[in-house]
């Protein structure tokens, strides 16, 4: 059984494992190999423990009762926007393990983040996505409109990124994945 819920402290290492696995598979031809090889589940788990303690909008897709499935299949995080020109709320992360994609988990996690942002009073949301991320079309499929392009510094490189927006936020809350 799969459920979408707020992250708990006990989820931190599972979230970190998803982060490392998805980055290594998704960004294999986008980010430097040595950067991906040096991603640390232990280090990221500490980061996610801290985020959960702060009460940030971190949600997980968790699995119970499916033999051989990891406890955390994916996660998302959302915060008030750091750049209000793009929107009021930002979906900072959204990752789903390869074996669990195309099951609707990404849409459910994205909506959980949007609901969190709406509860904070955000009337719009956006997400930065690496422009070469093969999953970028997922955001368009869920009604995201391209609103900006930029770069982000990852692995010692400037990497092109695209911002997708949902304005008003209800366009994301009401979408069917």
N, C-alpha and C positions, 0 to 999 in steps of 0.2 A: 504494500500500500504506500502511495506517495502522497505527501502533504507539503503545503507551503506554509511556513511559520516564521516567526521572529527567531533569530539566531540566539543560542544559549552559549554560555562559556564553554561547555563541553563540546561544542561544535567547532571550535577554533581550529583544531588540527585537521578536521575533515574539510573545512573551508579552504585551508591552506593547501591541502593535497589537491583539491579541485583547481585552485588557482594555478599551481605549478603544472599539473597535467594539461590543462586547457591552453596555457601559454605555450607550452612546448609543442603541442600539436597544431594549434592555430597559427602561431607566429614563426614556425620553423623556417620559412623562406622569406620572412619579413625582418626579424630581429637577429642580431649576431648569435651564432651557435654557442660561443663561450658565455654570453650573457644568460641564455636559456639554460645551459648546463649548470650554471651557478645559482639558479633559483633555489631557495631553501625553504622546505616545508616548516622546519623548526622556527626560522626567523619570521616567516609570514604568519605562523600560528601565534606568535607573540604579538604581532601587529593586530591580528584579528581579535585576540583576547582583549587588547586595549580598546579597540573599537566597540566591542560588545559591552565592555564595562562602562564606556561613555554613553551608551544608549543610542548609538547611531542607528540609522535605518537599515539594518542588515537582516536580510531574509534568506532562508535556505529552502531548497527542495530536499526533503528527507525521505528516506525509504525504510520501511519496516516490513519484514516478512517475506521479502523477495530474496531467495537463496542466492548468495554470492554477490549481492549488490552492496556497494559501499553505503555507509550511513548518510552521506551527503552527496547528492547528485549534481547540485548546482547552487548558485547563490547570486544575490544582487545586493547592491547598497545604494542609498540615495541620501542626499543632504540638500540643505538650502544652497542655492547657487552662489558660487564665488564670483561669477561674472553676470550681473543682472541684465546686461544687454542681450544675453542669449535666452534667458528664461529665469523663472523664480526658483525652480528646483532642478537638481542635476542627478541623473542616474549615473553614479560613478563606476559601478562594475556590474556586469552580468555575464556569468560563465556557467555553462552546462557541460558535463563530461560528454565526450564524443559518443559513447554508447547509449546515451539517453537523450540525444538531440532528436528533433522531429517527433516529439511526443507531447508537445505543448508546454513543456516546463519553462522554456524561455519566456513565453507570453505570460504565463502565470506569475513568474518572478518579476517581470517588468511591471505588471499590473499591481503587484504587492508594493513595489517601490513607488509607483504613482499614487497609490492609496495613502501610503505613509506621507508623501509630499503634500497631498491634498489636506491631510489632517494637520500638517504644519501651516496650512494657509496658502500654499503655493497654488497659483492658478495656471501655471504652465510648467512643462518639464522638458529637459533636453538631455542628450547623451552624446559625448564625444566617442567616435569609433575610429580605430585606425583605418585609413582609407584602403589598405590592402587586405583588411580582414575579410575572409570569404563569407562571413556571416552578416556583412553590412546590409545585405538586402532584406534580412529579417526585420530590421528597423523600419524600412520602407513598407514592407508587407503589413506591419502593424500601424501604419498611418503616419510614421515619422516623415517630416519634411526636411530636406537638406536646407540648412540656414547659414552655415559658415564652413570655411575650410581653414586649417591652420597646421601647426606642427607641434609635436611634443617631444621632449628629450627622453629617450629610452635606450638603455644599453650603449650609451655614448654616441648616439646618433639622433639627428632630427628626423622624426618619422611623421609623414603626412597624416592628418586626421580630418574627419568630417563630423560636423555637429548635426544631429537630427533632433527636431523639435515636435512637441505635441502641445499646441496652443489653440484652444484651451485644453487643460489637462484631462477634461472629460473625454476628449477624443481617444485617449489612451485607456481610460477607465472602462469605456464602453466597448472597446474593440474585442472581437472574437479571434482567438489565436488558432 
